[in-house]
């Protein structure tokens, strides 16, 4: 019974009053199907189809219209900056699928075997989008690393320094090698559970060329904001945060808060995403 209260709180806190009945019903049905172990297809509000497995990685789409809140809405508002979206740490593809109507091409990186299978299933359901999928990790240099893989479809799997009971070896490449510095403009999301610094270390040419026009990245407590911010600012980017109402700020206190999503774009176009 205790588990019901966080669900109710999410439904009512993350939705407008008019959506409360809809998402209360969706949440109840999802919890029932989840416990019965059902896998099924569901259509998102943007028309994209997602193949859902009984895992909490999918809960957000049944609890709220915009699972990532203002951060997702901000990306959707400024999707016109590029035709291609890059998802580094795509997991099962839910985030990318929520943007399938905004981009003609999506490039996803996901090292976890089960999450990559689910990602592939969802992309297969949406032939209207050109999906380029990479079952690898992204880091500072090519090679292999230990990857913690405790259970299927985990949203918190991450790279670890040593092998353990729940680790696997996964191939690593750099964004510079895979994407290069030349080509079409990109909008990008990086969510790699504290491995962001290594991802940026392997993307010097990509960001120096400012091919990435809008970036969203997760900042956990173990991520050095000073290092990441220094990397981006040295390559001509402004780092900012999106607040309620899709307003942006470069305020130091707001940006320094841990466990949030931050954004960056080339400094000369910052006023445009901020508007």
C-alpha angles and dihedrals in degrees: 000000000000091000092063095068098065088049093052091046091052093049094051099036098046100043139062115252091255090060097049097092093045096050094039087058093044091049093052093048091047092051090051095048091044091056091046090052095239122168113199145152121259131185117228124220090260091057097256119134122228127192104223125207122193095268134116089239086086100044096103095067090059096045104046143019090231109029092186093042119203093356092064092042090052091053091049092049092054100036087114088079089080143004093222128068121198119202114194106191095019096172108185093345100254094128093048092045089055086062100041091109092054102053135045093210133034125191115196133189119195125155100185109098098218094044091048091053091052090046090052091050092053093047090051089058091057109055090162088078123064103231121194109190128194119191092203141094123249121229149137096293140002118274138078133301139184112263124196108227107172100163142353118287093005115172093203103052110133147167116276131191097238140034116261143166093285101035133108132188114250133185118252131203135167130252088235090059097044102036104021127200097276128064141064121345115268140211109204142193122195119192111157105144099255097327093104095112091059091048091053091045088062094047103062097124093042094056096035087060089049090226088145105079098182128017131188117189136173118242113202126181091260092053115095104231090189092059096043093044091047091052093051098041092049087058094050102266130137115219116213144158129235116226135186113310091028092279117151132218139184091195109145096225093050094048094045095059110113127234097033139112117256130192135214136185136167107292094238093060098040094104089058098058088040093057 
